[in-house]
Amino acid sequence: MISEKMILPISESDLLFDQESETSATEDPGGVLTKNNTNRCYAGHPGITYSDIFNCTADFTEKETFHGRQVVYTHKGRSGLGLLCHHWNLQSGDEILMPSYNCGTEIDPFVYHGLKVIFYRVDQQAQLDLEDLQSRVTAKSRMIYVTHYFGWPHDIRYLSNYCKENNLYLLEDCALSIFSNPLDSLIGILGDAAIYSFPKTLPVPDGGALTLASSAPPTVQLIETPHANVILKEMLPLIKRTVLRFSDKVGLYKHLPQRFIRSRARDNGATTTSAGFPEIPQSYYFDKTIEKKSASWITRYILNHSCPTDIVQRRRAHYAQLFEAACNTKIFQPLFYHLPEGVCPLWLPVIVEDREAACYGLNERGIAATQWWAGYHRAFDWSEFPEARYLKDQVLTIPIHQQLSPRDVEYICSAILSVGNGQF
Ligand SMILES: Cc1ncc(COP(=O)(O)O)c(C=O)c1O
């Protein structure tokens, strides 16, 4: 049973979407969904679909998504961070404050540019500790960095004033939060700059954005477009996913051998840091050659033809359904118990003790669950931040993206119930 506090407020639009649900994918949705269940669906990441290219109902506008700010389209989210170091003239030895719960890719551009990165406390519910943050500000501090996790906002009104009073830059990381517009909080509006990473939400091969509050033009111009080979390489998995999703639509997917079904886990933990933590993959460290590259034309095209209204509505509806399934398990505990109006959730993040086994169980069923931010940046001593380590070691993300059909969502619900009740 789910308790009262676990019940999510679902908006009217979400309910409308729900009512259109098809019947369950499995004959016995409450029963055990085994790995070799022949009613399985394709529940991998998004691929490029016909409607991503020829979308007649696209309602994306740059002004609305990036709040009327100056936008620089970058090759990756991290390229925007490298650019900011030049734009704000951040010098070697300057201090910046960053959240201890982090991916590592957003840290490394600053490490590369010689800045002193100082972590501040994030608690076990992924909330910022403002007191701890302020206690770490010194005369050398230049910038405070805030990450809005999974589309949920931090209330940064106080921090915004604090930064103005103390002559500090405020940078919002919206890599996980594009299209998230909570009504009672602001994302990507109050910071002096914000960065975005498009492949987290859209089926695109590359791309991010750096947005600036000031009307002064960026001091660094992007002059190079990414090489066609690079984009082609990133396109291949997107095309593969499209083929798999299509094979599911025409009834072939369930006949494919298990090696096509399995959703491959990321390459985390191949090496360990000097403190013995599994290290982030080498590709997460900063590569200076991408700093001045812009987003590819294909990414710009797909972004311009996207439909944020529909994406947000679908993601919220999927989230609500899977959230309820997770609450009905012994082992999955949602990270957030409230889905505020306007939030565009990136995933369903759950805390699970035996994360590896649970992730394996879902991956074996073709579900693209991820051991979220499992690796550690090698340059830091993580001993001071047990809560961030707890999140890095225990958060599992379950897909809720816009390309899942009602049948896929039912299938993931069944898998959550099976794995979540011990049927790894
Ligand atoms: C919170 C956060 N910020 C920034 C980035 C960097 O984005 P990109 O991979 O587009 O460089 C990532 C990447 O995973 C991230 O998780």
The ligand as an SDF file (V2000), in Angstrom:
LIG
                    3D

 16 16  0  0  0  0  0  0  0  0999 V2000
   24.6050   17.9220  -14.0390 C   0  0  0  0  0  0  0  0  0  0  0  0
   25.3850   17.9180  -15.2840 C   0  0  0  0  0  0  0  0  0  0  0  0
   25.8790   19.0670  -15.7450 N   0  0  0  0  0  0  0  0  0  0  0  0
   26.5830   19.1450  -16.8920 C   0  0  0  0  0  0  0  0  0  0  0  0
   26.8490   18.0180  -17.6250 C   0  0  0  0  0  0  0  0  0  0  0  0
   27.6450   18.1290  -18.8840 C   0  0  0  0  0  0  0  0  0  0  0  0
   26.8270   17.9280  -20.0010 O   0  0  0  0  0  0  0  0  0  0  0  0
   27.4530   17.3820  -21.3630 P   0  0  0  0  0  0  0  0  0  0  0  0
   27.5600   15.8980  -21.2420 O   0  0  0  0  0  0  0  0  0  0  0  0
   26.4940   17.8150  -22.4320 O   0  0  0  0  0  0  0  0  0  0  0  0
   28.7680   18.0240  -21.5100 O   0  0  0  0  0  0  0  0  0  0  0  0
   26.3690   16.7850  -17.1810 C   0  0  0  0  0  0  0  0  0  0  0  0
   26.6570   15.5640  -17.9570 C   0  0  0  0  0  0  0  0  0  0  0  0
   26.3420   14.4790  -17.6070 O   0  0  0  0  0  0  0  0  0  0  0  0
   25.6230   16.7300  -15.9920 C   0  0  0  0  0  0  0  0  0  0  0  0
   25.1410   15.5680  -15.5200 O   0  0  0  0  0  0  0  0  0  0  0  0
  1  2  1  0
  2  3  1  0
  2 15  2  0
  3  4  2  0
  4  5  1  0
  5  6  1  0
  5 12  2  0
  6  7  1  0
  7  8  1  0
  8  9  2  0
  8 10  1  0
  8 11  1  0
 12 13  1  0
 12 15  1  0
 13 14  2  0
 15 16  1  0
M  END
$$$$
